[in-house]
Amino acid sequence: MREHAPDEHSGRHSSAPATDIWTGRAHNRVQWFLACGGLACLALGIELAVDNSWATGILALAMSVVGLIAVGLLILFGTLAFLHVAVKVDKDHLEVRCGHVGLPRRRIPLAHVVEADFAPRVTPRQWGGWGYRWRPEIGTAVVVRRGEGVVLRLGDGRRFTVTVDDAESAVRHIRDRLKPTAAGPAV
């Protein structure tokens, strides 16, 4: 029988340094309806290509098939990419990954962050819809749902916003990382 140190399996933290990483996610289940619409367009395009006799109106039929398949793929992959967002804050970076594949992805060094703020209400209407958005007057955002978010002001004056659950905790975590660099070297 093997003996363990008291802290090893009890769930309590030992004196070893713990990983200092904050992670959060946000989901949007409404996007599944849009993905189903894209899948329907794709299926209709395939149905037209397979089931029609190509004897009459080949050009019109070909344009319909190609158009439906293209629109279906664009809607399907465009919506699946923004079903959820995963945010990770470690000691040096904030990383935002979208969808199941993790693309698009944005990695921001915390050394470039001047300030982090909590936004209690971020809406797709503010940004012109869901997804990866850019508006010249307010910056860049990853919006997957309505609700709380993190707003970063970067050193070059730009702003980056991301909707994520428990955004207040993320802001506290980021601010804790910014304090040592903002205070400067000790004299």
C-alpha positions in Angstrom: 0.0 0.0 0.0 1.3 3.4 -1.0 1.3 6.3 1.4 0.4 9.8 0.2 1.3 13.2 1.6 -1.6 14.8 3.4 -2.3 17.4 0.7 -1.7 15.1 -2.3 -5.3 13.8 -2.8 -7.4 15.7 -0.3 -8.2 18.5 -2.8 -6.4 21.1 -0.7 -3.7 23.2 -2.4 -0.1 22.3 -1.5 2.8 24.7 -1.3 3.5 24.1 -5.0 2.6 27.1 -7.3 -0.8 26.7 -8.8 -1.6 27.5 -12.4 -2.8 31.0 -12.6 -5.2 30.8 -15.5 -8.7 32.1 -15.8 -11.0 30.5 -18.4 -14.5 31.4 -19.4 -17.1 30.6 -22.1 -20.2 32.0 -23.6 -22.8 30.1 -25.8 -25.5 31.0 -28.2 -28.0 28.3 -29.0 -30.0 30.5 -31.3 -27.2 30.1 -33.9 -28.2 26.5 -34.3 -31.4 27.7 -36.0 -29.4 29.7 -38.5 -27.1 26.7 -39.0 -30.1 24.5 -39.8 -31.2 27.1 -42.4 -27.7 26.8 -44.0 -28.0 23.1 -43.9 -31.4 23.3 -45.6 -30.0 25.4 -48.5 -27.1 23.0 -48.9 -29.5 20.0 -49.0 -31.8 21.8 -51.5 -28.8 22.5 -53.8 -27.7 18.9 -53.6 -31.3 17.7 -54.3 -31.6 19.9 -57.3 -28.3 18.6 -58.7 -29.1 15.0 -58.2 -32.8 14.7 -58.9 -33.3 17.0 -61.9 -33.0 16.1 -65.5 -30.4 18.5 -66.8 -32.0 18.5 -70.3 -33.8 21.9 -69.9 -32.3 25.1 -68.7 -28.8 23.8 -67.9 -27.4 27.3 -67.2 -30.2 28.3 -64.9 -30.2 25.0 -63.0 -26.4 25.1 -62.7 -26.5 28.6 -61.3 -29.2 27.6 -58.8 -27.3 24.5 -57.6 -24.0 26.4 -57.2 -25.8 29.3 -55.5 -27.7 27.2 -53.1 -24.6 25.1 -52.2 -22.5 28.3 -51.7 -25.0 30.1 -49.6 -25.6 26.9 -47.6 -21.9 26.5 -46.8 -21.4 30.2 -46.0 -24.4 30.2 -43.6 -23.5 26.9 -42.1 -19.8 27.6 -41.4 -20.4 31.2 -40.6 -22.9 30.3 -37.8 -21.0 27.3 -36.5 -17.9 29.4 -36.0 -19.8 31.6 -33.5 -21.8 29.1 -31.5 -19.6 29.7 -28.5 -16.5 31.6 -27.5 -13.7 30.5 -25.1 -11.6 33.1 -23.3 -8.4 32.2 -21.5 -6.3 34.7 -19.5 -2.9 33.6 -18.3 -0.1 35.6 -16.8 0.9 37.1 -20.2 -2.0 36.9 -22.7 -5.7 37.0 -23.2 -6.8 34.5 -25.9 -10.2 34.4 -27.5 -11.1 31.3 -29.6 -14.4 31.0 -31.4 -16.4 27.9 -32.4 -15.5 24.3 -32.2 -12.4 24.7 -34.4 -11.1 27.7 -32.5 -11.1 30.1 -35.4 -11.1 33.0 -35.6 -8.7 33.4 -32.7 -7.2 36.5 -31.2 -4.3 36.6 -28.8 -3.6 39.9 -27.0 -0.5 40.3 -24.9 -1.5 41.8 -21.5 1.5 44.2 -21.9 -0.5 45.9 -24.6 -3.6 46.3 -22.3 -4.0 49.7 -20.6 -7.3 49.1 -18.9 -9.9 46.4 -18.5 -13.5 47.1 -17.8 -16.7 45.2 -17.1 -19.6 45.8 -19.5 -22.9 44.6 -17.9 -24.8 44.7 -21.2 -23.2 44.0 -24.6 -25.8 43.5 -27.3 -25.5 42.3 -30.9 -27.4 45.5 -31.9 -24.5 47.7 -30.6 -22.1 45.8 -32.9 -24.3 45.1 -36.0 -24.9 41.4 -35.3 -23.2 38.4 -33.9 -19.7 37.3 -34.7 -16.4 39.0 -35.0 -17.2 42.7 -35.5 -15.4 46.0 -36.2 -16.9 49.4 -35.8 -14.5 52.4 -36.3 -16.0 54.5 -33.5 -16.0 51.8 -30.8 -13.4 49.1 -31.8 -13.4 45.4 -32.3 -15.6 42.7 -30.6 -16.5 39.1 -30.5 -20.2 38.9 -29.7 -21.8 35.5 -29.5 -24.7 36.5 -27.2 -26.3 39.3 -25.4 -25.1 39.9 -21.9 -22.0 40.7 -19.9 -18.6 41.2 -21.4 -15.0 42.3 -21.0 -13.8 45.6 -22.6 -10.1 46.1 -23.0 -8.5 49.4 -23.9 -5.2 48.7 -25.7 -2.1 50.8 -25.7 -2.7 52.0 -29.3 -6.1 53.5 -28.3 -8.2 50.7 -29.8 -10.8 48.8 -27.8 -11.6 45.1 -27.8 -14.8 43.6 -26.4 -15.7 40.0 -25.9 -18.9 38.5 -24.4 -18.2 35.9 -21.8 -19.9 34.4 -18.7 -18.5 35.7 -15.4 -16.9 38.7 -17.0 -16.4 40.5 -13.7 -14.1 37.7 -12.6 -12.2 38.0 -15.8 -11.8 41.7 -15.4 -10.5 41.3 -11.8 -8.0 38.6 -13.1 -6.8 40.9 -15.9 -6.5 43.9 -13.6 -4.4 41.8 -11.2 -2.0 41.1 -14.0 -1.8 44.7 -15.0 -1.0 46.1 -11.5 2.7 45.0 -11.4 3.4 46.5 -14.8 1.5 49.7 -14.1 3.4 50.3 -10.8 6.8 50.1 -12.4 10.0 48.9 -10.8 10.5 49.3 -7.1 13.0 51.8 -5.8 
